[in-house]
Amino acid sequence: MEIPLSSRQLNAGMLRIAVPHVTPESNNQQVMALFSEHKTLIGLPVLENSRPLGMINRHIFLSQMSRPFFHELYDQKSCIAFMDKTPLIVEASAGLEYLAERVIETGDKAVTEGFILTDEGHYLGIGLGIDLIKTVSDLQAKQHFQIMQSIEYARVIQESMLSRSRQGIEESLNEWCLYWQPRDCVGGDIYAFQRDENGWLVVIADCTGHGVPGAFMTFIFASALEKALTLAPANEPERLLAIVNRHIKQTLSQLHPSADLNQSNDGCDAIAIYADSVNAQLIWANARMHAFMLGVEDEEVSMLESDRKGLGYTDTPADQQWRRFQRPLRIGDQMMVVTDGVTDQIGGERSIMFGKKRIQSLLLQNRSLPMSALSGVLLEGLQAWQDKEASRDDMTWFGFRW
């Protein structure tokens, strides 16, 4: 991809952020202290003689150190035990085009935790993938003839960001389905998956907008969720949503006293679901998402409870709290989450919305099918309904059978 000519004089160094660092002589207790002091720090560089050796990811480090006896075993040991030895390292003098290519090669790791900037190999600071995306997007917007290239670039970055979660689902679940289809080349729907020792967490979000604006919101959401997972455990979805809400509002400057509430009302609807494998419990917090449940002994499909406030919107308070819901899981229980691009799709003889009742009917009539086949039935039904009507929005659904 060609970066606009006006940006050729710009380089990776313009994205530099000064953050603390450690050395191989630093122990894990010192790393813990730095992460505790700097709440927004995602990646902690490790240097030796002013040259970068690696990066310690906040979430991975805190997850490891929360395990039984890990403090006793690792507190006084070198921090390199939890260091990523292959972070993205780029010279500050490198052009934005080269930096963007390297970020794509590295994948979502460079987007979420950042990359290391150097001057002739000596450490200068770190840069954030989201800052790179915003900078490139701003530059591209000034030159209309390169917009399509910008969208394609965003698509590659967005798909690489989602790939790790999809791989996690494939490795962790037996009966599941996942469909993600942006209306345009990129979109505003996003999903995330994470497994821990007691179960797994899935988060589905529908951000405002579609195309590049929607995709940019998904990058903000991904960054917010990454931060939330360092501050709250996966089995407390209500806390995760609250932290994501505040982070989005901070990013969009909605918390500033002088913020103009009439200019930006971006945010997202989202659901965070934790499946507790140890206690066979489904725990969730829901911000206006459609989630369907069909228990193995149920005769009809029910809707999972939800709160009416979305995340990040101007009418959502910064200290908004979402309710925690919980229900037991039995072998054979099925659940399906869909974004409103599915329910709101226009079609049929009367050109009306697909709606929730048709989804409930499809789930009930095809309850005996494997989840992958059930997803196919839903897609066929939706496409038949849509016929020649244009897609109104991005479409995503995720389902699993316990």
C-alpha positions as CSV (number, residue, x, y, z in Angstrom):
1,M,0.0,0.0,0.0
2,E,1.2,3.5,-0.8
3,I,1.2,6.1,2.0
4,P,0.2,9.6,0.8
5,L,3.1,11.7,-0.5
6,S,2.4,14.3,2.2
7,S,3.3,11.8,4.8
8,R,6.7,10.7,3.3
9,Q,8.5,13.1,5.7
10,L,6.7,11.5,8.7
11,N,8.2,8.5,10.4
12,A,7.6,6.0,13.2
13,G,9.3,8.2,15.8
14,M,6.3,10.6,15.7
15,L,4.3,7.9,17.5
16,R,6.8,7.6,20.4
17,I,5.5,7.3,23.9
18,A,7.8,7.3,27.0
19,V,7.1,4.4,29.3
20,P,9.1,2.7,32.1
21,H,11.4,-0.2,31.3
22,V,13.1,-3.0,33.1
23,T,16.4,-5.0,32.6
24,P,17.1,-8.7,32.9
25,E,18.3,-8.0,36.5
26,S,14.9,-6.8,37.4
27,N,12.8,-9.4,39.2
28,N,9.1,-10.1,38.7
29,Q,8.2,-8.3,42.0
30,Q,9.5,-5.1,40.5
31,V,7.5,-5.7,37.3
32,M,4.4,-6.2,39.4
33,A,5.1,-2.9,41.1
34,L,5.4,-1.1,37.8
35,F,2.2,-2.5,36.4
36,S,0.5,-1.6,39.7
37,E,1.8,2.0,39.5
38,H,1.1,2.5,35.8
39,K,-2.5,1.2,35.3
40,T,-2.7,1.9,31.5
41,L,0.7,0.3,30.7
42,I,0.1,-2.7,28.4
43,G,3.6,-3.5,27.3
44,L,6.7,-3.2,29.5
45,P,10.0,-3.1,27.5
46,V,13.0,-5.1,28.7
47,L,16.4,-3.5,28.0
48,E,20.0,-4.6,28.2
49,N,22.7,-1.9,27.8
50,S,20.0,0.4,26.4
51,R,19.0,-2.1,23.7
52,P,15.6,-3.9,23.7
53,L,15.5,-7.6,24.5
54,G,11.8,-8.1,24.6
55,M,8.4,-7.0,25.9
56,I,6.3,-8.1,28.9
57,N,2.6,-8.2,28.2
58,R,0.6,-6.9,31.2
59,H,-2.3,-9.3,30.8
60,I,-0.1,-12.4,30.3
61,F,2.1,-11.5,33.2
62,L,-0.7,-10.8,35.6
63,S,-2.5,-14.0,34.5
64,Q,0.6,-16.1,35.2
65,M,1.4,-14.4,38.5
66,S,-2.2,-15.0,39.7
67,R,-1.7,-18.7,39.7
68,P,-1.2,-20.6,42.9
69,F,2.3,-20.4,44.3
70,F,3.6,-18.3,41.3
71,H,4.5,-15.4,43.6
72,E,6.5,-17.7,45.8
73,L,8.2,-19.3,42.9
74,Y,8.8,-16.3,40.6
75,D,8.8,-13.0,42.6
76,Q,12.6,-12.9,43.0
77,K,13.4,-14.4,39.6
78,S,14.4,-12.5,36.5
79,C,11.6,-10.9,34.6
80,I,12.7,-12.5,31.4
81,A,10.7,-15.6,32.5
82,F,7.5,-13.9,31.2
83,M,9.1,-11.9,28.4
84,D,8.0,-12.0,24.8
85,K,11.4,-12.4,23.0
86,T,10.1,-11.4,19.6
87,P,8.3,-8.0,20.0
88,L,8.1,-5.7,17.0
89,I,11.1,-3.4,17.0
90,V,11.3,-0.6,14.5
91,E,13.8,2.2,14.0
92,A,12.2,5.6,14.7
93,S,13.4,6.9,11.4
94,A,11.4,4.2,9.5
95,G,8.6,5.5,7.3
96,L,5.0,4.9,8.2
97,E,4.5,2.7,5.2
98,Y,7.2,0.3,6.4
99,L,5.9,0.4,10.0
100,A,2.4,-0.4,8.8
101,E,3.6,-3.4,6.9
102,R,5.5,-4.7,9.9
103,V,2.4,-4.3,12.1
104,I,0.4,-6.4,9.7
105,E,3.1,-9.1,9.6
106,T,3.2,-9.2,13.4
107,G,-0.6,-9.4,13.8
108,D,-2.8,-8.2,16.6
109,K,0.0,-8.3,19.2
110,A,1.5,-5.1,17.8
111,V,-1.9,-3.5,17.7
112,T,-2.9,-4.2,21.3
113,E,0.4,-4.1,23.3
114,G,2.5,-1.8,21.0
115,F,5.9,-1.9,19.4
116,I,9.4,-0.8,20.5
117,L,11.1,2.2,18.8
118,T,14.8,2.5,18.6
119,D,17.5,4.9,17.3
120,E,20.4,2.9,15.8
121,G,19.4,0.0,17.9
122,H,19.1,2.0,21.2
123,Y,15.8,2.2,22.9
124,L,13.7,5.3,22.6
125,G,10.2,4.4,23.7
126,I,7.2,2.5,22.4
127,G,4.4,3.2,19.9
128,L,0.8,2.0,19.9
129,G,-0.9,0.3,16.9
130,I,-4.1,2.2,17.4
131,D,-2.1,5.5,17.1
132,L,-0.6,4.2,13.8
133,I,-4.0,3.3,12.5
134,K,-5.4,6.7,13.4
135,T,-2.5,8.5,11.9
136,V,-2.6,6.6,8.6
137,S,-6.4,6.9,8.4
138,D,-6.2,10.7,8.9
139,L,-3.6,11.0,6.2
140,Q,-5.6,8.8,3.8
141,A,-8.7,10.8,4.3
142,K,-7.0,13.8,2.9
143,Q,-6.3,12.1,-0.4
144,H,-9.5,10.6,-1.9
145,F,-7.8,8.5,-4.6
146,Q,-6.2,6.3,-1.9
147,I,-9.3,5.6,0.2
148,M,-9.9,2.1,-1.2
149,Q,-6.3,1.2,-0.4
150,S,-6.8,2.4,3.1
151,I,-9.9,0.3,3.5
152,E,-8.1,-2.8,2.3
153,Y,-5.3,-2.1,4.8
154,A,-7.8,-1.7,7.6
155,R,-9.4,-5.0,6.5
156,V,-6.1,-6.9,6.8
157,I,-5.4,-5.4,10.2
158,Q,-8.9,-6.1,11.5
159,E,-8.9,-9.7,10.3
160,S,-5.5,-10.3,11.9
161,M,-6.9,-8.8,15.2
162,L,-9.8,-11.3,15.1
163,S,-7.8,-14.4,14.1
164,R,-6.3,-15.2,17.5
165,S,-9.8,-15.3,19.1
166,R,-11.2,-17.5,16.3
167,Q,-8.2,-19.9,16.8
168,G,-8.9,-19.9,20.5
169,I,-12.5,-20.9,19.9
170,E,-11.5,-23.7,17.5
171,E,-9.0,-25.1,20.0
172,S,-11.3,-24.8,23.1
173,L,-14.9,-25.6,22.0
174,N,-16.3,-28.7,20.5
175,E,-19.8,-27.6,19.4
176,W,-19.8,-24.0,18.2
177,C,-20.4,-21.7,15.3
178,L,-19.2,-18.2,14.4
179,Y,-20.2,-16.0,11.4
180,W,-18.6,-12.6,10.9
181,Q,-19.5,-10.6,7.8
182,P,-19.0,-6.8,7.5
183,R,-21.3,-4.9,5.2
184,D,-18.4,-3.3,3.6
185,C,-14.7,-4.4,3.4
186,V,-14.3,-3.7,7.1
187,G,-16.9,-3.3,9.8
188,G,-18.0,-2.4,13.3
189,D,-18.7,-5.9,14.7
190,I,-16.0,-7.5,16.8
191,Y,-15.6,-10.7,18.9
192,A,-13.0,-11.8,21.4
193,F,-12.3,-15.1,23.1
194,Q,-10.2,-16.1,26.1
195,R,-9.8,-19.3,28.1
196,D,-8.7,-19.6,31.7
197,E,-8.3,-22.5,34.1
198,N,-12.0,-22.5,35.1
199,G,-13.7,-21.9,31.8
200,W,-13.8,-19.4,28.9
201,L,-15.0,-15.9,28.1
202,V,-16.5,-14.6,24.8
203,V,-17.3,-11.0,24.1
204,I,-19.4,-9.9,21.1
205,A,-19.7,-6.2,20.3
206,D,-21.5,-4.1,17.7
207,C,-19.9,-0.7,17.4
208,T,-21.5,2.3,15.8
209,G,-21.0,2.7,12.1
210,H,-19.7,0.3,9.5
211,G,-16.8,0.5,7.0
212,V,-13.7,2.4,8.2
213,P,-15.5,4.4,10.9
214,G,-16.9,1.2,12.4
215,A,-13.6,-0.6,12.1
216,F,-11.8,2.2,13.9
217,M,-14.3,1.8,16.8
218,T,-13.5,-1.9,16.9
219,F,-9.8,-1.0,17.4
220,I,-10.8,1.3,20.3
221,F,-13.0,-1.5,21.8
222,A,-10.2,-4.1,21.5
223,S,-7.8,-1.8,23.3
224,A,-10.5,-1.1,26.0
225,L,-11.1,-4.8,26.5
226,E,-7.4,-5.6,26.7
227,K,-7.1,-3.1,29.5
228,A,-10.3,-4.4,31.2
229,L,-8.9,-7.9,31.3
230,T,-5.9,-6.6,33.3
231,L,-8.1,-5.0,35.9
232,A,-10.9,-7.6,36.2
233,P,-11.1,-11.4,36.0
234,A,-12.9,-13.1,33.1
235,N,-15.6,-14.4,35.4
236,E,-16.8,-10.9,36.3
237,P,-18.3,-9.8,32.9
238,E,-20.2,-7.0,34.6
239,R,-16.9,-5.3,35.7
240,L,-15.4,-5.8,32.2
241,L,-18.2,-3.9,30.6
242,A,-18.0,-1.1,33.1
243,I,-14.2,-0.7,32.5
244,V,-14.7,-0.9,28.7
245,N,-17.4,1.8,28.9
246,R,-15.1,4.2,30.8
247,H,-12.2,3.6,28.5
248,I,-14.2,4.3,25.4
249,K,-15.5,7.5,26.9
250,Q,-12.0,8.5,27.8
251,T,-10.7,7.7,24.3
252,L,-13.5,9.7,22.6
253,S,-12.9,12.6,25.1
254,Q,-16.4,12.3,26.4
255,L,-15.2,12.7,30.0
256,H,-13.7,16.1,29.5
257,P,-15.8,18.9,31.0
258,S,-15.7,20.9,27.8
259,A,-16.7,17.9,25.6
260,D,-19.4,18.8,23.0
261,L,-22.0,16.1,23.5
262,N,-23.6,17.0,20.2
263,Q,-20.5,16.1,18.1
264,S,-19.9,12.5,19.0
265,N,-22.2,9.8,20.2
266,D,-20.2,6.7,19.3
267,G,-20.1,3.5,21.3
268,C,-21.2,-0.1,21.1
269,D,-23.7,-2.7,22.2
270,A,-21.9,-5.7,23.7
271,I,-22.3,-8.9,25.7
272,A,-19.7,-10.6,27.8
273,I,-20.3,-14.2,28.6
274,Y,-18.3,-16.4,30.9
275,A,-18.9,-20.2,30.8
276,D,-17.8,-21.7,34.1
277,S,-16.7,-25.2,33.3
278,V,-16.1,-26.1,37.0
279,N,-19.5,-25.2,38.3
280,A,-21.4,-25.6,35.0
281,Q,-22.7,-22.0,35.2
282,L,-23.3,-19.4,32.5
283,I,-22.5,-15.9,33.7
284,W,-23.1,-12.8,31.6
285,A,-23.5,-9.1,31.5
286,N,-25.4,-7.7,28.5
287,A,-25.5,-4.2,27.0
288,R,-28.4,-4.3,24.5
289,M,-27.3,-7.4,22.6
290,H,-29.7,-10.1,21.3
291,A,-28.8,-13.5,23.0
292,F,-31.0,-16.6,22.6
293,M,-31.0,-19.6,25.0
294,L,-32.5,-23.0,24.3
295,G,-32.2,-25.3,27.3
296,V,-32.0,-29.0,26.6
297,E,-35.4,-29.5,28.3
298,D,-37.0,-26.2,27.1
299,E,-39.9,-26.2,24.6
300,E,-39.2,-22.7,23.4
301,V,-36.3,-20.3,22.9
302,S,-35.8,-17.6,25.5
303,M,-33.9,-14.3,25.5
304,L,-31.0,-13.7,27.9
305,E,-31.6,-10.7,30.1
306,S,-30.0,-7.4,29.2
307,D,-29.5,-3.9,30.4
308,R,-30.7,-0.9,28.3
309,K,-27.5,1.1,28.3
310,G,-24.8,0.7,25.7
311,L,-21.1,1.3,26.1
312,G,-19.5,4.6,25.5
313,Y,-22.5,6.6,24.4
314,T,-23.0,10.1,25.6
315,D,-26.1,9.1,27.6
316,T,-24.3,6.3,29.4
317,P,-22.7,7.5,32.6
318,A,-19.0,7.0,33.0
319,D,-19.7,5.0,36.3
320,Q,-22.6,2.9,34.7
321,Q,-22.8,-0.5,36.3
322,W,-24.2,-3.5,34.4
323,R,-26.0,-6.3,36.1
324,R,-24.5,-9.8,36.6
325,F,-26.8,-12.6,35.4
326,Q,-26.3,-16.3,36.0
327,R,-27.9,-19.6,35.1
328,P,-26.9,-23.3,35.4
329,L,-25.8,-25.1,32.3
330,R,-26.8,-28.6,31.3
331,I,-25.4,-30.9,28.7
332,G,-27.1,-30.0,25.4
333,D,-28.0,-26.4,26.3
334,Q,-27.6,-24.1,23.3
335,M,-26.9,-20.4,23.1
336,M,-26.8,-18.0,20.2
337,V,-25.8,-14.3,20.1
338,V,-26.5,-12.1,17.0
339,T,-25.8,-8.5,16.2
340,D,-28.7,-6.3,15.0
341,G,-27.4,-6.4,11.5
342,V,-29.1,-9.8,11.4
343,T,-32.4,-8.9,13.1
344,D,-32.8,-5.6,11.3
345,Q,-32.1,-6.9,7.8
346,I,-34.9,-5.9,5.5
347,G,-36.5,-8.6,3.2
348,G,-39.5,-10.8,2.6
349,E,-42.6,-9.9,0.6
350,R,-43.4,-6.9,2.7
351,S,-39.8,-5.5,3.0
352,I,-39.8,-5.8,6.8
353,M,-37.1,-6.7,9.3
354,F,-36.0,-10.3,9.8
355,G,-36.6,-10.0,13.5
356,K,-36.0,-12.0,16.6
357,K,-39.0,-14.4,16.3
358,R,-37.7,-15.9,13.0
359,I,-34.4,-16.6,14.6
360,Q,-36.1,-18.2,17.6
361,S,-38.2,-20.3,15.2
362,L,-35.1,-21.5,13.3
363,L,-33.2,-22.4,16.4
364,L,-36.2,-24.4,17.8
365,Q,-36.9,-26.2,14.5
366,N,-33.3,-27.2,14.0
367,R,-32.2,-27.8,17.6
368,S,-30.9,-31.3,16.9
369,L,-28.5,-30.2,14.2
370,P,-24.8,-29.7,15.0
371,M,-24.0,-26.0,15.7
372,S,-22.1,-25.6,12.4
373,A,-25.1,-27.0,10.4
374,L,-27.4,-24.8,12.5
375,S,-25.3,-21.8,11.5
376,G,-25.7,-22.8,7.9
377,V,-29.5,-23.0,8.2
378,L,-29.6,-19.5,9.8
379,L,-27.5,-18.1,7.0
380,E,-29.6,-19.8,4.3
381,G,-32.8,-18.5,5.9
382,L,-31.4,-15.0,6.2
383,Q,-30.2,-14.9,2.6
384,A,-33.5,-16.2,1.3
385,W,-35.2,-13.5,3.3
386,Q,-32.9,-10.8,2.1
387,D,-33.1,-11.9,-1.5
388,K,-32.0,-8.9,-3.6
389,E,-32.1,-6.3,-0.8
390,A,-28.8,-4.7,0.1
391,S,-27.2,-5.5,3.5
392,R,-28.1,-2.8,6.0
393,D,-25.3,-3.5,8.5
394,D,-22.5,-5.8,9.5
395,M,-23.7,-9.3,10.6
396,T,-22.2,-11.5,13.3
397,W,-23.4,-14.5,15.3
398,F,-21.8,-16.8,17.7
399,G,-23.3,-20.0,19.2
400,F,-22.3,-23.0,21.2
401,R,-23.8,-26.1,22.7
402,W,-22.7,-27.1,26.2
